[in-house]
Amino acid sequence: MHASAAKLLPKWEIFCRVVDNYGDAGVCWRLARTLAARYGVEARVWVDDWPTLARLCPEAVRDGSRTAGVELRHWKTPFPEAEVADVVIEAFACELPAAHVRAMAARKPPPVWINLEYLSAEDWVRTCHGLASPQPEAPFAKYFFFPGFTEGTGGLIREPGLLARRNREQGRARAEWLRERGLRPPREDALLVSLFSYEQPMLSALLQRWRTSERPLLLLTPEGRALDAVGAALGVKLRAGDQLERDALRVAALPFTNQDGYDELLWRCDLNLVRGEDSFVRAQWAARPLVWHIYPQEDGAHHVKLDAFLKLYSAGLGLAAAGALAGFWRAWNGRGDPSAAWPAFVHALPELESHAGNWCTNLCKRPDLSAALWRFCRHIAGETG
C-alpha cells in the first residue's frame, strides 16, 4: 500500500525503554508494523528489554530479526553504530543514545525528530501537540507529538482493516470461540469479563461479590500479574489452562498471547478490565464496556488523568450510568471499594455497551496515530529538506 508514498521518508526508527511491562514495547511494535503496512516504509524498533518484546512478538528470535516489514533491534549499552533513519521517534520521552544523537546532528538532510508522548485526555495536551523544542546538541528541533482522543491531538493507533476483522470475529458464535480454547461455554446469560490489571488490593472483595452474583460470571485472565493476584485471592496457584469454579464465578487462566490474540479476547468479552495505554486503546476499538486501571504515579497525577478521560468519555451518558461508570473506575483505581461500586456498574452495562459502540464510531472519524504522524513528518521534512 502506498508503494511510492515512502520516497520522501523511506526509513523510520522508534526507540523504546520499557517502563510499564508490555505496554511501552507493545505501542512501539504496533506503531512500527502499522507504518510499514500502510506506507511501505522501512521501520526499525529499538527496545532495551528484549525478553518483553520477544513475548509480544515471538518472531524476535535474535537482534536484527525482521518481520511484518519491521527490523527488531536490541537497544544495548554501548549503543552500536547504526544508520540514522529519516524519522527518529523517541517513545515516551526516553533519552536517545548520545552517539546516535551526534550521528543525527551530522546527517544531511537532518532527520525528523519526534518525541512521542504518553496518551492523555487532559486539556493542555492540545496546546503542546506539534510544538518544536530546540536542541542544544543538534542544529534542528525535536517535535512533541501527543496521541489523543480529540481534534488537535495525534489520534490513536488503528491499523488498516482492524474494525473489519473485529466485526468478522464478533459475527461468529461466542461458544465456538470458547470451545476453540478448550473452555466450556457458560450459560447464555453469563457475563464474560477479561482481566488485565496492575496489583489490585481490593480484588478479593470483588471476587467474593462475583461469587454471590445471581448472574454467572466467567473471568478470563491471561498469564501475568493479574492471574497471580486472582489465584492468591482464591487461595490457589493458577497456571495457563486451569479452570476454577467458585459458586457463580468461574475463572479461566489463559496462556499469554500475541497482540492479535489479545484483541480477539477483548472482542469476545462483555466487559474488559484493562491497564496502562496499549490495552486501554485496544479495548476502545473493541467497542465493549471497559474499566481502565491507569498506571499509578506517586504524586497522584494519574487521578487527574483518569478524571480527564472520564469527563470526555462520559459525555452523552445518562446521569445514573455516568455516575456508575465514574464510581467503579475510581474505586478500581484506589478511590473506593470496587465491590461496593459493582452493583450500580453492572446494572448500567447495557447503556455502557451502546455508548462504547458510539464512542468507537466517533473515534474512527478522526485520523489515527500513524496517519497523523505520517502527515506531520512529511510536512516537517518538506520545511527542512
Phi, psi and omega in degrees: 000136180055050185300326181268352186290335185276005185298322181289318182228075188284340186235130180233147174219145183234130179255135184220123167257125186281120176247311185258067175048241188273344187296314183296309179296324181296317178298314184292317179295318180293319180294318182297315182287334175290318177298318180295317183290320187278322188243358177070022179282160169273111184254144178224136179241127174256121180231132182281333181258089185294318179302323178295314178298319183295330177290320179288326185228089183302342179289349179280068185279337179203161176301125182098002177300149178236136177201145178053034179078013185237134172267129184255120185237144178271119179280102184249167172239124002288154182285134181288153175294131184212145177296134178284134179280172178288328176234127179244120183246120171262116185275133172058041174062027174291150182269122182294153176300136183302321181297324181287323177297320177298319178294324176297318182295331181272350186284139176232120356287164181291152175285163169275123186253118184242132168259102179279113187272172175291156180283134177206148176261008181294148185297326185294341182302319183295331180282341182257342183298127178085000182287147178268144178234107179302142184241123181295335183269001181215146182277031178206165187270159169256143184246134176279130181230117186252118167300159180183180188252352188232171173301145181089005174233179187271005178078190183237153178295124175213105184285157180302137176080002184300309186289329175294320177295320177299314182296320178297317182292318180290344176284344177279157178295136180298323181298323179296316180298318180294317181296324177300338180255016176074023183249133177286124180299140178278185174301154183302328183270005182293149177264122176264124184233130171261146182231118175217100191218171168279183177302136187230100184300333184263014185296320183302317181294322179291319177299322178295320176299318179293326180296328184260011182288147174289334180261123180301149181226126175255115182262117181256115187231115177290160176307143178141197185298322181294318179296319177300320181292320178297314179300315180298321180293330180263000176078026180223165173257115183260136176234160180307132182099342180287148172226139186222132178246132175225097180059239183279355183257131170238132179250131175241121180270115184263149175290155175301141184230167175281182186295320180295320178295323178293321175305314181299321177300314180298320181294332186271342187269155176279336181210135180238120174263113189235174185218169170065229183237310187296308181292332176298315178292318181297326178294329177289324176289340177289341180059040176236156174305144183219162173229129185259122169263100186284150179299121186286141176238143187298326183275004179078010181297337181293332178292324176296317180294320178298313181294327178296319178289319179303319179299317181290314186289330185281348182302128181097347177280151171295159185301316182293316181294319178297320178294320178294319178298308182296321181298315182286318180301314181293321177296319179297336180257026170091011181243050180147191182249110181301326181293326177286328181277347186295314184305314179294322182293313182293329177295329182273357186303320178302316177291323180292329178293314177298319180295320180299321177295317179294320179299314179298316180300318180291323177300323182291347179283346180255155178301143176279174188298316182294320179294319179294319178297316182301311181296317182296314183292323176296322178296314180294317179297324178294328179285323188259344184282000000 
